[in-house]
């Protein structure tokens, strides 16, 4: 009896560690052989690891290495075939140095090489920077598997259907050419497709539409794991000829995923992260209901932390615990990713820090089971202030006209003193890095201190807005492995850095007093990123916040003007922000978005 099962090898490669990736590939190949499986499909560019970015330009030796291991892998493919992604040299006289290629291996030999034709250069992708776009030759995309003739496409080549997309990005549709010219039995897509908010909606609808349109099954294999800011969710899958989903692999973990294109009852259908299914037909509008994206957000950040630490040789994290929302969420996510014993929370109160904040920080650490110390910074800040004041009095003789009336010097001394303690711990104890705890809303506004709370080796929540972070904290308390860890007081208190006193209230300045209501701010961010609206356009839109609060035209205008001004001056801060995971549908993480620091933005 013919075995028509195919293994979609959903794996987590390490960029440039070709031997590691090879060993992973062989492990899955050998397991497939024992089951009598005749075809194994690996993700795009698997042997080299995705995304390589500029590493192949500077270290071509790695490309030679991945080709050497490709030939070594081919010799393992006896009585079994494989499709595997690798990096290939472009030996022609013109063009970029490399191709993003797929090898079809059969009977111990490389039978066919397919080169990617559509190279994405948007969002977090920059393939056109170092890969050459290859001509699409449909005959090269047909392989023989048992009695079948599948057609092969590589990731982006499935993303240019002019009947599905309003404005296709490329001049031709490889899938249409392949189907029209070769009439394959089914399609196989090798991908490295990152996760982000509501992308599942687009991916599912696009792949389903493709299978239905051409009346043939479509197999999609995706990598999993994280590389710096980019996280891949896995969730490899199969659609039948009617566009119905008949198989899906696990999300956010490796999976030995065996499928049959025509026998749906033999396939597994693993669930997506809870809530994601609700987005499959959702409309594009701002909402404070984030429940649909909580588990995916949690898994994305935990995966990013875990892989960033493991793949870079780190083991432990240290962070400041202020008793506020940002640091509490970071500590929770770190504990889940690294294990509680590998996390150290340090409370560093100043004379402004409230007793409640100190208590909340200590209680959080106790609930999470992480290591905890309290180190007051009064002596550090007093010494620094004395030194600075003496220095400033001298400088005043030459620059007196330029001295700020209300300087932020003491505010930043506190934040930077805390960062110095965290970096000191990192320098003293091996494999330990500090964590930057700034969230997306405050980064947009530049409401974060360089070499202070922005300082660290990784920024777990840099792409999570404040309102979404509140929702994530509540979700983690109810659903994540460590229940009710974030004290209720943290969820109820208004956010504030406790770095300065509000002269009008005599109490520590709250973040919303310095900025604007977070519900309004986060909708401004959403409208800018998703609808590309200007301040003038937003001024004439009805915000969700306005439906429950009285906001005058002048007040709304002032908030939008403040946003525009602060975003402009925040650019240099974004440029030195440590890496952190892309979570939202749009991001300010530099892996995706780069704006010239020297620019005059009229928003």
C-alpha positions as CSV (number, residue, x, y, z in Angstrom):
1,X,0.0,0.0,0.0
2,X,1.4,3.4,-1.0
3,X,2.3,5.7,1.9
4,X,1.2,9.2,0.8
5,X,1.9,10.8,4.2
6,X,4.2,13.9,4.2
7,X,6.1,15.3,7.2
8,X,5.9,19.0,7.6
9,X,9.0,19.5,9.8
10,X,8.0,22.5,11.9
11,X,11.4,23.5,13.5
12,X,13.2,26.3,15.2
13,X,16.5,27.0,13.5
14,X,19.4,29.2,14.7
15,X,20.7,31.7,12.2
16,X,24.3,30.8,11.1
17,X,24.5,27.7,13.3
18,X,24.3,25.4,10.2
19,X,25.5,22.3,12.0
20,X,22.8,22.7,14.6
21,X,20.1,23.1,11.9
22,X,21.5,20.2,10.0
23,X,21.3,17.9,13.1
24,X,17.7,19.0,13.6
25,X,16.9,18.2,10.0
26,X,18.5,14.7,10.2
27,X,16.7,14.0,13.5
28,X,13.3,14.6,11.9
29,X,14.4,12.8,8.7
30,X,15.3,9.6,10.6
31,X,12.1,9.7,12.6
32,X,10.2,10.0,9.3
33,X,12.1,7.0,7.8
34,X,11.0,4.8,10.7
35,X,7.4,5.6,9.9
36,X,7.8,4.9,6.2
37,X,7.1,8.5,5.3
38,X,8.4,9.3,1.8
39,X,8.6,13.1,1.8
40,X,9.8,15.6,4.4
41,X,9.3,19.3,4.0
42,X,11.3,21.9,6.0
43,X,10.8,25.6,6.3
44,X,12.2,28.3,4.0
45,X,16.0,28.9,4.3
46,X,16.1,26.3,7.1
47,X,19.8,25.2,6.9
48,X,21.1,28.8,7.2
49,X,18.4,30.0,9.5
50,X,15.9,32.8,8.8
51,X,16.4,35.8,8.7
52,X,20.1,36.1,8.1
53,X,20.0,39.8,7.4
54,X,23.5,41.1,6.6
55,X,25.5,38.3,8.1
56,X,25.9,36.5,4.7
57,X,27.3,39.7,3.2
58,X,30.1,39.9,5.8
59,X,30.6,36.1,6.4
60,X,30.2,34.3,3.1
61,X,31.9,31.3,4.8
62,X,28.5,30.6,6.4
63,X,27.0,30.2,2.9
64,X,29.7,27.8,1.9
65,X,29.0,25.9,5.2
66,X,25.3,25.6,4.5
67,X,26.0,24.2,1.0
68,X,28.5,21.7,2.5
69,X,25.8,20.5,4.9
70,X,23.2,20.4,2.2
71,X,25.3,17.8,0.3
72,X,25.9,15.9,3.5
73,X,22.1,16.0,4.2
74,X,21.4,14.7,0.7
75,X,23.4,11.6,1.4
76,X,21.0,10.9,4.3
77,X,18.0,10.9,2.0
78,X,17.9,7.3,0.9
79,X,14.4,5.8,0.4
80,X,13.0,9.2,1.3
81,X,12.8,12.6,-0.4
82,X,13.1,16.1,1.1
83,X,12.4,19.7,0.3
84,X,14.7,21.9,2.4
85,X,15.5,25.7,2.3
86,X,19.1,26.9,2.0
87,X,21.2,29.8,0.8
88,X,22.8,29.5,-2.6
89,X,25.5,31.6,-4.4
90,X,24.4,33.6,-7.4
91,X,27.2,32.8,-9.9
92,X,26.0,35.1,-12.7
93,X,27.9,38.3,-13.6
94,X,25.1,40.6,-12.3
95,X,22.7,40.8,-9.4
96,X,22.9,40.2,-5.7
97,X,25.3,37.6,-4.4
98,X,22.8,35.0,-3.2
99,X,19.6,33.2,-3.9
100,X,17.0,32.1,-1.3
101,X,16.7,28.6,-2.6
102,X,15.0,25.2,-2.0
103,X,16.5,21.9,-2.8
104,X,14.5,18.8,-3.8
105,X,16.5,15.8,-2.7
106,X,15.7,12.2,-3.9
107,X,17.6,8.9,-3.8
108,X,20.5,10.6,-2.0
109,X,21.0,13.3,-4.6
110,X,20.0,16.9,-5.2
111,X,17.6,16.4,-8.0
112,X,16.3,20.0,-8.4
113,X,16.9,23.5,-7.1
114,X,14.2,26.1,-6.9
115,X,15.1,29.8,-6.4
116,X,12.7,32.3,-4.8
117,X,11.3,34.9,-7.2
118,X,9.3,37.3,-5.0
119,X,11.5,38.9,-2.3
120,X,9.7,40.9,0.4
121,X,11.2,44.2,1.4
122,X,8.5,45.6,3.7
123,X,7.9,45.6,7.5
124,X,10.4,43.3,9.1
125,X,11.5,41.8,5.8
126,X,14.6,42.9,3.9
127,X,15.3,40.0,1.5
128,X,15.9,42.2,-1.5
129,X,18.9,43.7,0.3
130,X,21.0,40.5,-0.1
131,X,19.1,38.0,-2.3
132,X,18.6,38.1,-6.1
133,X,15.1,37.7,-7.4
134,X,15.1,34.6,-9.7
135,X,13.1,34.1,-12.8
136,X,10.1,31.9,-12.1
137,X,10.3,28.8,-14.2
138,X,7.2,26.7,-13.5
139,X,8.7,23.4,-14.8
140,X,11.4,23.7,-12.1
141,X,8.7,23.8,-9.4
142,X,7.3,20.3,-10.0
143,X,8.6,17.4,-8.0
144,X,7.7,13.7,-8.1
145,X,6.4,12.2,-4.9
146,X,5.1,8.7,-5.2
147,X,2.3,8.9,-7.8
148,X,1.9,12.7,-7.2
149,X,3.2,15.8,-8.9
150,X,3.2,18.6,-6.3
151,X,4.1,22.1,-7.2
152,X,6.4,24.1,-4.9
153,X,6.3,27.8,-3.9
154,X,8.5,29.7,-1.4
155,X,6.7,31.8,1.2
156,X,6.1,35.2,-0.5
157,X,5.3,33.6,-3.8
158,X,1.9,32.7,-2.4
159,X,1.1,36.4,-1.5
160,X,0.4,38.0,-4.9
161,X,-3.0,36.9,-6.0
162,X,-4.5,40.0,-7.8
163,X,-8.0,38.7,-7.1
164,X,-7.3,38.5,-3.3
165,X,-5.2,41.6,-2.7
166,X,-6.4,45.1,-3.7
167,X,-3.0,46.2,-4.8
168,X,-0.5,43.3,-5.4
169,X,3.1,44.2,-4.8
170,X,4.6,42.3,-7.7
171,X,4.1,42.1,-11.5
172,X,3.2,38.4,-11.6
173,X,1.6,35.7,-9.6
174,X,3.8,32.6,-9.3
175,X,1.0,30.4,-8.1
176,X,-1.2,31.2,-11.1
177,X,1.7,30.5,-13.5
178,X,2.5,27.3,-11.8
179,X,-1.1,26.0,-11.9
180,X,-1.9,27.2,-15.4
181,X,1.3,25.8,-16.9
182,X,2.0,22.6,-14.9
183,X,-1.4,21.7,-13.4
184,X,0.2,20.1,-10.2
185,X,-1.8,17.7,-8.0
186,X,-1.4,20.0,-5.0
187,X,0.8,22.9,-3.7
188,X,3.5,23.0,-1.1
189,X,4.6,26.3,0.5
190,X,7.9,26.5,2.4
191,X,7.7,29.5,4.7
192,X,9.3,31.6,7.4
193,X,6.3,33.8,8.3
194,X,6.3,35.9,11.5
195,X,3.4,36.3,13.8
196,X,1.7,39.6,14.6
197,X,-1.7,40.8,15.6
198,X,-4.5,39.7,13.2
199,X,-2.0,38.2,10.8
200,X,-3.8,34.8,11.2
201,X,-6.9,36.4,9.7
202,X,-5.0,37.3,6.6
203,X,-3.0,34.1,6.3
204,X,-5.9,31.8,6.8
205,X,-8.1,33.6,4.3
206,X,-5.4,33.9,1.7
207,X,-4.3,30.2,1.8
208,X,-7.9,29.0,2.0
209,X,-8.8,31.2,-1.0
210,X,-5.8,29.9,-3.0
211,X,-6.7,26.2,-2.4
212,X,-10.4,26.8,-3.3
213,X,-9.6,29.0,-6.3
214,X,-7.4,26.3,-7.9
215,X,-9.4,23.3,-6.5
216,X,-6.3,21.6,-5.1
217,X,-4.9,21.0,-1.6
218,X,-2.3,23.4,-0.2
219,X,0.3,22.4,2.3
220,X,2.0,25.1,4.3
221,X,5.0,24.5,6.5
222,X,6.2,27.4,8.8
223,X,9.2,27.7,11.1
224,X,8.7,28.4,14.8
225,X,10.8,30.1,17.5
226,X,12.3,33.6,17.6
227,X,15.2,35.5,16.2
228,X,15.8,38.9,18.0
229,X,12.6,40.9,17.3
230,X,10.8,38.4,15.0
231,X,8.8,35.5,16.3
232,X,7.4,32.7,14.2
233,X,4.3,30.9,15.5
234,X,4.5,27.7,13.5
235,X,0.9,26.6,13.0
236,X,1.8,24.7,9.8
237,X,-1.4,23.5,8.0
238,X,-3.2,21.9,5.1
239,X,-6.2,23.1,3.2
240,X,-8.2,20.7,1.0
241,X,-9.4,21.4,-2.6
242,X,-12.5,23.2,-1.2
243,X,-10.4,25.6,0.8
244,X,-11.3,23.9,4.1
245,X,-8.7,23.6,6.8
246,X,-8.1,19.9,7.4
247,X,-4.8,19.9,9.4
248,X,-2.9,22.3,11.6
249,X,0.3,21.9,13.7
250,X,0.9,23.3,17.2
251,X,1.6,27.0,17.7
252,X,4.8,28.4,19.1
253,X,6.6,25.1,19.4
254,X,8.3,22.5,17.3
255,X,6.1,19.8,15.8
256,X,6.7,16.5,14.0
257,X,3.6,17.1,11.9
258,X,2.5,14.3,9.6
259,X,-0.2,15.1,7.1
260,X,-2.0,13.5,4.1
261,X,-3.2,16.0,1.4
262,X,-6.3,13.9,0.5
263,X,-7.2,12.0,3.8
264,X,-8.5,14.7,6.2
265,X,-9.6,12.1,8.8
266,X,-5.9,11.1,9.3
267,X,-4.8,14.6,10.1
268,X,-4.4,16.5,13.4
269,X,-6.1,19.8,13.8
270,X,-4.3,21.6,16.7
271,X,-6.0,24.7,18.1
272,X,-4.7,28.2,17.6
273,X,-4.0,30.4,20.7
274,X,-7.3,31.1,22.4
275,X,-9.2,34.0,20.9
276,X,-7.4,34.1,17.5
277,X,-10.2,32.3,15.7
278,X,-12.4,35.3,16.6
279,X,-10.3,37.6,14.3
280,X,-10.8,35.6,11.1
281,X,-13.6,37.8,10.0
282,X,-13.1,40.9,12.2
283,X,-13.1,44.5,10.9
284,X,-10.4,47.0,11.3
285,X,-11.4,49.2,14.1
286,X,-9.9,50.3,17.5
287,X,-11.2,48.5,20.5
288,X,-10.2,48.1,24.2
289,X,-11.3,44.5,24.0
290,X,-8.0,42.7,23.7
291,X,-9.1,39.2,24.9
292,X,-8.8,37.8,21.3
293,X,-5.1,38.5,21.3
294,X,-4.0,37.8,24.9
295,X,-2.7,34.2,24.6
296,X,-0.9,34.9,21.3
297,X,0.7,38.0,22.8
298,X,1.8,36.1,25.8
299,X,3.2,33.2,23.8
300,X,4.9,35.6,21.4
301,X,6.8,37.4,24.2
302,X,7.6,34.3,26.1
303,X,9.0,32.6,23.0
304,X,11.0,35.8,22.2
305,X,12.5,35.9,25.7
306,X,13.3,32.2,25.8
307,X,15.0,32.1,22.4
308,X,16.9,35.4,22.8
309,X,18.4,34.1,26.0
310,X,19.1,30.5,24.9
311,X,20.4,31.3,21.5
312,X,22.7,34.1,22.7
313,X,24.0,32.2,25.7
314,X,22.3,34.1,28.5
315,X,20.6,32.4,31.4
316,X,19.4,35.0,33.9
317,X,17.6,38.3,33.9
318,X,17.7,41.2,36.3
319,X,15.2,44.1,36.3
320,X,14.0,46.9,38.5
321,X,10.7,46.3,40.2
322,X,8.9,49.7,40.7
323,X,5.6,48.2,41.9
324,X,4.1,49.5,38.7
325,X,2.4,47.7,35.7
326,X,5.4,47.6,33.3
327,X,7.9,46.0,35.5
328,X,5.4,43.7,37.0
329,X,4.4,42.3,33.6
330,X,8.0,42.0,32.5
331,X,8.9,40.1,35.7
332,X,5.9,37.8,35.1
333,X,6.9,37.1,31.4
334,X,10.5,36.5,32.4
335,X,9.6,34.0,35.1
336,X,7.5,32.1,32.6
337,X,10.2,32.1,30.0
338,X,13.3,31.5,32.1
339,X,12.1,30.0,35.3
340,X,11.6,32.0,38.5
341,X,15.0,31.1,39.9
342,X,16.7,32.8,36.9
343,X,15.0,36.1,37.5
344,X,16.1,38.8,40.0
345,X,13.8,41.7,40.8
346,X,15.4,44.7,42.5
347,X,13.3,47.4,44.2
348,X,15.3,50.6,44.2
349,X,13.2,53.2,46.1
350,X,14.0,56.9,46.2
351,X,12.6,59.5,48.5
352,X,9.7,59.9,46.2
353,X,8.8,56.2,46.1
354,X,5.6,55.4,48.0
355,X,5.3,52.7,50.6
356,X,2.6,51.1,48.5
357,X,4.9,50.8,45.5
358,X,7.6,49.1,47.7
359,X,5.1,46.8,49.1
360,X,3.6,45.9,45.7
361,X,7.1,45.1,44.3
362,X,7.9,42.8,47.2
363,X,4.6,41.0,47.0
364,X,4.9,40.5,43.2
365,X,8.4,38.9,43.7
366,X,7.0,36.7,46.4
367,X,4.0,35.6,44.2
368,X,6.3,34.8,41.3
369,X,8.9,33.1,43.4
370,X,11.7,35.2,41.9
371,X,14.7,36.4,43.7
372,X,14.3,39.8,45.3
373,X,16.3,42.6,47.0
374,X,15.6,46.1,48.0
375,X,18.4,48.7,47.5
376,X,17.5,52.3,48.3
377,X,19.2,54.8,45.9
378,X,19.1,57.9,48.1
379,X,22.8,58.0,48.7
380,X,23.6,57.6,45.0
381,X,21.2,60.3,43.9
382,X,22.3,62.7,46.7
383,X,25.9,62.3,45.7
384,X,25.1,62.7,42.0
385,X,23.0,65.8,42.7
386,X,25.7,67.4,44.7
387,X,28.3,66.8,42.0
388,X,25.9,68.0,39.3
389,X,24.8,71.1,41.1
390,X,28.4,72.2,41.7
391,X,29.2,71.6,38.0
392,X,26.0,73.4,36.8
393,X,26.8,76.5,38.8
394,X,30.1,76.7,37.0
395,X,28.6,76.1,33.5
396,X,26.0,78.8,34.4
397,X,28.6,81.5,33.8
398,X,28.8,80.7,30.1
399,X,25.4,79.3,29.3
400,X,23.1,81.0,31.8
401,X,20.6,81.9,29.1
402,X,20.1,78.3,28.1
403,X,19.4,76.8,31.5
404,X,16.0,75.1,31.8
405,X,13.5,76.6,34.2
406,X,12.2,73.2,35.2
407,X,15.0,70.7,34.4
408,X,14.5,66.9,34.5
409,X,17.9,66.3,35.9
410,X,16.9,64.8,39.2
411,X,14.2,62.7,37.6
412,X,16.8,61.1,35.3
413,X,19.4,60.8,38.0
414,X,17.0,58.4,39.7
415,X,16.3,56.3,36.6
416,X,20.0,56.2,35.7
417,X,21.1,55.3,39.2
418,X,18.8,52.3,39.0
419,X,20.1,51.3,35.6
420,X,23.7,51.5,37.0
421,X,22.8,49.0,39.8
422,X,21.2,46.6,37.3
423,X,24.2,46.8,34.9
424,X,26.5,46.3,37.9
425,X,24.7,43.1,38.8
426,X,24.9,42.0,35.1
427,X,28.7,42.7,35.1
428,X,29.3,40.8,38.3
429,X,27.2,37.7,37.7
430,X,27.7,35.5,34.6
431,X,25.1,35.1,31.7
432,X,22.9,37.9,33.2
433,X,21.4,40.8,31.4
434,X,19.2,43.7,32.6
435,X,15.7,44.2,31.2
436,X,14.4,47.4,29.7
437,X,10.8,47.8,30.9
438,X,9.3,50.6,28.7
439,X,6.0,49.9,27.0
440,X,5.0,51.0,23.5
441,X,2.7,53.9,24.5
442,X,5.5,55.6,26.6
443,X,8.1,54.9,24.0
444,X,6.0,56.7,21.4
445,X,5.9,59.7,23.6
446,X,9.5,59.6,24.6
447,X,8.3,59.1,28.2
448,X,11.3,56.9,29.1
449,X,14.9,57.6,30.2
450,X,17.9,56.8,28.0
451,X,20.4,54.9,30.1
452,X,17.5,54.6,32.6
453,X,14.4,52.5,32.3
454,X,15.2,52.2,28.5
455,X,18.5,50.6,29.3
456,X,18.9,46.8,29.1
457,X,19.7,43.9,26.8
458,X,16.1,43.1,25.9
459,X,12.8,45.0,25.9
460,X,9.9,42.5,26.3
461,X,7.0,44.9,26.1
462,X,8.3,47.5,23.8
463,X,5.5,46.7,21.3
464,X,2.6,46.5,23.8
465,X,0.5,49.6,24.4
466,X,-0.5,50.5,28.0
467,X,-4.2,49.6,27.6
468,X,-3.3,46.3,26.1
469,X,-0.7,45.7,28.9
470,X,-3.4,46.2,31.5
471,X,-5.5,43.5,29.7
472,X,-2.5,41.2,29.5
473,X,-1.7,41.5,33.2
474,X,-5.3,40.5,34.0
475,X,-5.2,37.7,31.5
476,X,-2.0,36.3,32.9
477,X,-3.4,36.4,36.5
478,X,-6.3,34.3,35.3
479,X,-4.8,32.1,32.6
480,X,-1.0,31.9,32.6
481,X,1.0,29.3,34.6
482,X,1.4,31.5,37.7
483,X,-2.1,32.5,38.8
484,X,-2.9,35.8,40.5
485,X,0.8,36.8,40.7
486,X,0.3,40.5,39.9
487,X,-1.1,42.3,43.0
488,X,-4.6,43.8,42.5
489,X,-3.2,47.1,43.7
490,X,-0.9,47.3,40.7
491,X,-3.9,46.8,38.4
492,X,-5.9,49.5,40.1
493,X,-3.3,52.3,40.6
494,X,-2.8,55.0,37.9
495,X,0.6,54.5,36.2
496,X,3.4,56.9,37.2
497,X,7.1,56.8,37.3
498,X,7.4,58.3,40.7
499,X,10.3,60.5,39.6
500,X,8.8,63.9,40.2
501,X,6.2,65.7,42.3
502,X,3.2,67.4,40.6
503,X,3.2,70.9,42.0
504,X,-0.6,71.1,41.6
505,X,-1.3,68.0,43.7
506,X,1.8,67.7,45.8
507,X,1.9,64.0,45.0
508,X,4.0,62.0,42.6
509,X,3.3,63.0,39.0
510,X,1.1,60.5,37.2
511,X,1.8,59.5,33.6
512,X,-1.5,60.6,32.3
513,X,-1.0,64.0,33.9
514,X,2.3,64.4,31.9
515,X,0.9,62.9,28.7
516,X,-2.8,62.3,28.1
517,X,-5.3,59.5,28.9
518,X,-3.9,56.2,27.8
519,X,-7.1,55.2,26.1
520,X,-6.9,58.2,23.9
521,X,-3.2,57.9,23.3
522,X,-3.4,54.3,22.3
523,X,-6.1,55.0,19.8
524,X,-3.9,57.8,18.3
525,X,-1.1,55.2,17.9
526,X,-3.5,52.7,16.4
527,X,-4.9,55.2,13.9
528,X,-1.4,56.3,12.9
529,X,-0.1,52.8,12.4
530,X,-3.1,51.1,10.9
531,X,-4.9,53.9,9.1
532,X,-2.0,56.3,8.5
533,X,-4.2,59.2,9.6
534,X,-2.9,62.7,10.2
535,X,-3.6,64.8,13.2
536,X,-6.1,66.9,11.2
537,X,-7.9,63.7,10.2
538,X,-8.0,62.4,13.8
539,X,-9.3,65.7,15.0
540,X,-12.4,65.1,13.0
541,X,-12.8,61.5,14.0
542,X,-14.8,60.3,17.0
543,X,-12.5,58.5,19.4
544,X,-13.6,55.6,21.6
545,X,-12.5,57.7,24.6
546,X,-14.9,60.5,23.6
547,X,-17.9,58.2,23.8
548,X,-17.5,57.9,27.6
549,X,-15.7,61.2,28.5
550,X,-16.4,64.8,27.8
551,X,-13.5,66.1,25.7
552,X,-13.4,69.6,24.3
553,X,-12.2,70.4,20.8
554,X,-9.3,72.5,22.3
555,X,-8.3,69.6,24.7
556,X,-8.3,67.1,21.9
557,X,-6.3,69.4,19.7
558,X,-3.8,70.0,22.4
559,X,-3.3,66.2,23.0
560,X,-2.8,65.6,19.3
561,X,-0.3,68.5,19.1
562,X,1.5,67.1,22.1
563,X,1.7,63.7,20.5
564,X,3.1,65.1,17.3
565,X,5.7,67.1,19.1
566,X,6.8,64.3,21.4
567,X,7.0,61.7,18.7
568,X,9.3,63.9,16.7
569,X,11.7,64.2,19.6
570,X,11.4,60.5,20.6
571,X,13.1,59.4,17.3
572,X,16.6,59.3,18.7
573,X,15.4,57.3,21.7
574,X,13.8,54.7,19.4
575,X,17.1,54.4,17.6
576,X,18.9,53.1,20.7
577,X,16.2,51.0,22.1
578,X,17.3,47.4,22.8
579,X,15.7,44.6,20.8
580,X,12.3,43.4,21.7
581,X,9.6,41.3,20.1
582,X,7.2,42.6,17.4
583,X,3.7,41.9,18.7
584,X,1.3,44.4,17.1
585,X,0.1,44.6,13.5
586,X,2.5,47.6,13.1
587,X,5.5,48.4,15.3
588,X,8.2,51.0,16.1
589,X,10.8,48.2,16.7
590,X,13.7,49.0,14.4
591,X,13.6,45.5,12.8
592,X,10.4,46.9,11.1
593,X,10.2,50.7,11.2
594,X,13.1,53.1,10.7
595,X,12.5,56.8,10.5
596,X,15.4,59.3,10.1
597,X,16.2,60.9,13.4
598,X,17.1,64.1,11.5
599,X,13.7,64.8,10.0
600,X,10.9,67.4,10.5
601,X,7.7,65.4,10.7
602,X,4.5,67.3,10.2
603,X,1.9,65.0,11.6
